[in-house]
Amino acid sequence: MGAKEELNCIDIVKPYVEAIGCKDMPRVQLLGGVGSVALLNEATVIKADEKRIVAPASISLSNYRDDGNQRDIETLVLSSNQEHTKQVEACAKQTMGDKLIIEVFGFGDIRRVGELKARPFGFKALNSWVSDRYMEVGADWATDSTTPLRMLFPFSAPIPIDALETWTLEIGDDLEIPVPSPGAVIINYLIRSISGLRDKDSRKIEQMGAAIFKKSPEQVDWIIDGPGRSQFEIARLLHTLREPKQDPKVLTIGEKLAVCALQSGQILEHPAFMLNDEDRRTQQTAIRLAAAKSRALHRAESVSFLVTAFQKYVEPRVGSIIHNK
């Protein structure tokens, strides 16, 4: 087996970014990785009025994680048209090859929301571990009059169009990458998993939140009371599932953003709870199952060698779970 070729992710993604910037390509946002390392850099400037993040040309990110696993690159296609997703995925493979693990996904079929509500204890509902975005089949968020949803059963919430705004990450003089807003980056980490903020991400998000809120204080209001509010409520619900009923901890990010647990009774009345029309026994059972999943996964995610093994051996083979298929 040959030695690993360690490269800078910035150099790897450059031809990909140039290709997806062509006018005939679907709209996309690159998630995590490069965007995160830029936001963590002290010299990075956030220009909220221009929707731009300006990072120094010197930033670097290895294509291998500290644990030796190859890093992935995630691309969100702002469409539920599967042909758009295939087009972007083909472009990613052609321009980056196998230098990074390529993950390309669009919005799911919004009919899945109704399927899970109809069968709250069916296989698809019980197998829901990560959140995803949904809209009408074949729709494009920027051109169609459809309201996308963010769902991690048993919770869902509408996504305002402003919450999906694309910002530009500028690195040096010749690289501009489409990315989510800084506030959306924080939210994505908070509601990615049914366990809430994953243990392996907690230190990074604390540092990133401190950097973002210092440079762009308005991002706190964007999350709590602005376009991010509906998804932030899902973050509070997921945090509630994970925490004990007695003396739940408050998750504080960057000393500015507090994610507080709700009272157990408040979950059943919350507008994001998908089973508001069901009888109380069904509601309580669904919450108990979700809480059990949340706490079990959180314990597993806190064991570093399990996380490393999962990323290396399991994650590449369970796309149907990771992407709610």
Rosetta blueprint (number, residue, H / E / L):
1 M L
2 G L
3 A L
4 K L
5 E L
6 E L
7 L L
8 N E
9 C H
10 I H
11 D H
12 I H
13 V H
14 K H
15 P H
16 Y H
17 V H
18 E H
19 A H
20 I H
21 G L
22 C L
23 K L
24 D L
25 M L
26 P L
27 R L
28 V E
29 Q E
30 L E
31 L E
32 G L
33 G L
34 V H
35 G H
36 S H
37 V H
38 A H
39 L H
40 L H
41 N L
42 E L
43 A L
44 T L
45 V E
46 I E
47 K E
48 A H
49 D H
50 E H
51 K L
52 R E
53 I E
54 V E
55 A E
56 P L
57 A L
58 S L
59 I L
60 S L
61 L L
62 S E
63 N L
64 Y E
65 R L
66 D L
67 D L
68 G L
69 N L
70 Q E
71 R L
72 D E
73 I E
74 E E
75 T E
76 L E
77 V E
78 L L
79 S E
80 S L
81 N L
82 Q H
83 E H
84 H H
85 T H
86 K H
87 Q H
88 V H
89 E H
90 A H
91 C H
92 A H
93 K H
94 Q H
95 T H
96 M H
97 G L
98 D L
99 K L
100 L L
101 I E
102 I E
103 E E
104 V E
105 F E
106 G L
107 F L
108 G E
109 D E
110 I L
111 R H
112 R H
113 V H
114 G H
115 E H
116 L H
117 K H
118 A H
119 R L
120 P L
121 F L
122 G L
123 F H
124 K H
125 A H
126 L H
127 N L
128 S L
129 W L
130 V E
131 S L
132 D E
133 R E
134 Y E
135 M E
136 E L
137 V L
138 G L
139 A L
140 D E
141 W L
142 A L
143 T L
144 D L
145 S L
146 T L
147 T L
148 P L
149 L E
150 R E
151 M E
152 L E
153 F L
154 P L
155 F E
156 S E
157 A E
158 P E
159 I L
160 P L
161 I H
162 D H
163 A H
164 L H
165 E L
166 T E
167 W E
168 T E
169 L E
170 E E
171 I E
172 G L
173 D L
174 D L
175 L E
176 E E
177 I E
178 P E
179 V E
180 P E
181 S L
182 P H
183 G H
184 A H
185 V H
186 I H
187 I H
188 N H
189 Y H
190 L H
191 I L
192 R L
193 S E
194 I L
195 S L
196 G E
197 L L
198 R L
199 D H
200 K H
201 D H
202 S H
203 R H
204 K H
205 I H
206 E H
207 Q H
208 M H
209 G H
210 A H
211 A H
212 I H
213 F H
214 K H
215 K H
216 S L
217 P L
218 E H
219 Q H
220 V H
221 D H
222 W H
223 I H
224 I H
225 D L
226 G L
227 P L
228 G L
229 R H
230 S H
231 Q H
232 F H
233 E H
234 I H
235 A H
236 R H
237 L H
238 L H
239 H H
240 T H
241 L H
242 R H
243 E L
244 P L
245 K L
246 Q L
247 D L
248 P L
249 K L
250 V L
251 L E
252 T E
253 I E
254 G L
255 E L
256 K L
257 L E
258 A E
259 V E
260 C L
261 A L
262 L L
263 Q L
264 S H
265 G H
266 Q H
267 I H
268 L H
269 E H
270 H L
271 P L
272 A L
273 F E
274 M L
275 L L
276 N L
277 D L
278 E L
279 D L
280 R H
281 R H
282 T H
283 Q H
284 Q H
285 T H
286 A H
287 I H
288 R H
289 L H
290 A H
291 A H
292 A H
293 K H
294 S H
295 R H
296 A H
297 L H
298 H H
299 R H
300 A H
301 E H
302 S L
303 V L
304 S H
305 F H
306 L H
307 V H
308 T H
309 A H
310 F H
311 Q H
312 K H
313 Y H
314 V H
315 E H
316 P H
317 R H
318 V L
319 G H
320 S H
321 I H
322 I H
323 H L
324 N L
325 K L
